[in-house]
Structures are given as structure tokens and as C-alpha cells.
Amino acid sequence: DTGRLRASIGTELVQSRGLPAARVGSRVKYARLHHEGHGVIVPRRPGGVLRFKPKGARGYVYARRVRAVKGNPYLKRALPAARG
């Protein structure tokens, strides 16, 4: 919603096996989770709870687990368009 992930995507020219290549990615902490998805999230300590503040909420939400999320491979889908 803020455009932070999109704005953070950068490219770097590198060499791979002696050939020119490009590395595309983001340093935003949640970029990989968004792209690849994640499994069920549970507390680190047994019997604990997760605490987070959803967007637009006034207070915190407590949960014993957060369901798995399927990834959104936006970079992989954009690759054919970039190749031309």
C-alpha cells in the first residue's frame, strides 16, 4: 500500500560464468517472504503467542499461529517481459 517494496527493487550488473548478468532484488526485510511465501508462523517459545498490530487497527492482535501464505513471484513473472 505504501509502495516501499516496489521502490526498493534494484539491479546490479554482475558476471556469471564470465558472462554479463544482472542481479535483481530488494533489501526490504519482507521482500523474500512476499516473493516466495512462507509456512505457518508459530511463537518461538512453547505456549507463547504472537503479537502484532495489523494495518489500520488501534491495538495489538494476539494469535497462537499465523496461517501459511502463498508467494507472489512478481520478479520471476516480470523476467520474460524484461528479456523482450
C-alpha positions as CSV (number, residue, x, y, z in Angstrom):
1,D,0.0,0.0,0.0
2,T,2.9,2.4,0.6
3,G,5.0,1.3,-2.5
4,R,8.0,0.7,-0.3
5,L,8.7,-2.8,-1.7
6,R,8.4,-1.6,-5.3
7,A,10.6,1.4,-4.7
8,S,13.2,-0.8,-3.1
9,I,13.8,-3.1,-6.0
10,G,17.2,-2.5,-7.5
11,T,19.6,-4.0,-10.1
12,E,23.3,-4.7,-10.1
13,L,25.4,-5.7,-13.1
14,V,27.5,-8.8,-12.3
15,Q,29.3,-11.5,-14.1
16,S,28.2,-15.1,-14.1
17,R,30.5,-17.7,-15.6
18,G,32.4,-15.0,-17.4
19,L,29.2,-13.5,-19.0
20,P,27.5,-10.3,-18.1
21,A,24.4,-10.7,-16.0
22,A,22.1,-8.7,-13.7
23,R,21.1,-9.3,-10.1
24,V,17.7,-8.0,-9.2
25,G,16.3,-7.8,-5.7
26,S,15.4,-5.8,-2.6
27,R,16.9,-5.2,0.8
28,V,13.4,-4.8,2.4
29,K,13.1,-7.5,5.1
30,Y,9.8,-8.8,3.9
31,A,10.7,-8.9,0.2
32,R,11.6,-12.6,0.2
33,L,8.5,-13.6,2.2
34,H,6.3,-11.7,-0.2
35,H,8.0,-13.3,-3.3
36,E,8.4,-16.9,-2.0
37,G,5.7,-17.1,0.6
38,H,6.0,-18.7,4.0
39,G,4.8,-21.6,6.1
40,V,2.8,-21.4,9.3
41,I,4.3,-19.0,11.8
42,V,4.3,-20.0,15.4
43,P,5.8,-18.5,18.6
44,R,9.4,-19.3,19.4
45,R,8.6,-20.4,23.0
46,P,6.1,-23.3,23.5
47,G,2.8,-22.0,24.9
48,G,3.6,-18.4,23.8
49,V,1.6,-16.2,21.5
50,L,2.4,-13.9,18.6
51,R,1.7,-10.2,18.9
52,F,1.3,-7.8,16.0
53,K,-0.6,-4.7,15.0
54,P,-2.5,-5.0,11.7
55,K,-2.7,-2.1,9.4
56,G,-5.5,0.2,10.4
57,A,-6.0,-1.4,13.8
58,R,-5.9,0.5,17.1
59,G,-4.5,-2.2,19.2
60,Y,-2.5,-5.4,19.0
61,V,-3.7,-8.8,18.0
62,Y,-2.6,-11.9,19.7
63,A,-2.5,-15.3,17.9
64,R,-1.1,-18.8,18.6
65,R,-0.3,-19.2,14.9
66,V,-0.5,-17.4,11.5
67,R,-1.5,-19.4,8.5
68,A,0.8,-20.1,5.6
69,V,0.9,-17.6,2.7
70,K,1.4,-18.5,-0.9
71,G,4.1,-16.4,-2.6
72,N,3.7,-13.8,-5.2
73,P,6.6,-14.4,-7.6
74,Y,6.4,-11.0,-9.3
75,L,10.1,-10.9,-10.2
76,K,10.0,-14.3,-11.9
77,R,6.9,-13.3,-13.9
78,A,8.5,-10.0,-15.0
79,L,11.6,-11.7,-16.4
80,P,10.1,-12.7,-19.8
81,A,8.9,-9.1,-20.3
82,A,12.4,-7.7,-19.4
83,R,14.1,-10.1,-22.0
84,G,11.9,-8.6,-24.7
